[in-house]
Amino acid sequence: MSDDEDEDPAVSLGSKTPVEGAPLARVSSRLTWPKEKSEIDRLEGDSVIRTPEGPRELSAVLAEIDETYFQRHQEFENHVRNVIGTGPIPTADE
């Protein structure tokens, strides 16, 4: 970087408003696949994930899923998103 270039980022990063819970992708990336639902619940069930309705414990979301085995993380994430929905995640200030 030359001395003539600005130190500021090229894109505004926004405010630092906290968001409760972890992104679903972060939780699923900590696991190896394939994986049984009961094993996911044992390993990550107490994790709190972000949802459009606010933070939820993964264990409660898993209880609403009929599937018992997930071949890939994408399959797992699709089932979870079918339960929690998609959309903007509320911040702690909302």
N, C-alpha and C positions, 0 to 999 in steps of 0.2 A: 504494500500500500504506500503510495507516495504521500509526501507531506501536504500536497495540494488537495487531496481528496477529503471530503467531509467525514467526520467521525460518526455522524448520526446514521441510523439504519435507513435504507432506501424506502422501507415500508413502515408505516405506523403500526406498532404492535398493540395498541389499545391500552385500556386501563388494566390494572392488576386486580380485577374483581375476582375473588375466590369462587371456585365452583366445587361443590361438595361431591364426593365420590370419585372413583377412578373411571377412566374410559374403558369400555368393554374390551377394546382391542388390547389394552395393557394387561388386563386380567387373563385373557385367552393366550397372550404371548408367553405367559409364565408357565404354561402347561405344554406337555408333549402330546402329540396326537397319533393314533386314535385314543379316545378316553371314554370311560363309562360315566354316566351322569352322577352316580353315587360317589365315584372317585373325585369328580370335579367338586362336588358338594363337600367332601371331606377336606380337600386341599384348599379350596378357595371360597367355600360357602359363606364364610364370615366377611368376605370382601364386600364393600359397598360400591355399587356401580352408579354411574350417572344415567338418569332417564329423563325424558321430557316432563315427567310428573314429579321430579325431584329424586334424591338419592334413594336407592333400594338395596337391601342385602341380597346378594346373589342367591343364597339359599332359598329365599322366598320366591324368586323368579323361577328357579329350577323346579320348585314344587308345582308350578303351573305348566310345565313342559311334559308331554307324554312320552317323547323319545327317551330311550334309556342308553343309547350309544351314539357317539359322534365320531365319524371317520376323520374329519378335518375341522380346523378351527372355524372355517367359513360356515360350515353346516351348523356348528354350535352357535355362532354369532347370529345366524339367520333365525334360529329357533328363539333365541333370547330376544331379538328385535321384534319378533312376532308377538311376544308377550308385552314388552315395555313400550313398543311403538318407536317411531322416529320423529325427529323434530328438534327445535332449539332446546338446549339445556338451560334451565334457569340458573342464574348466579345466586350467590348467598344474599345479595342485596335486593333481589326481586321478591 
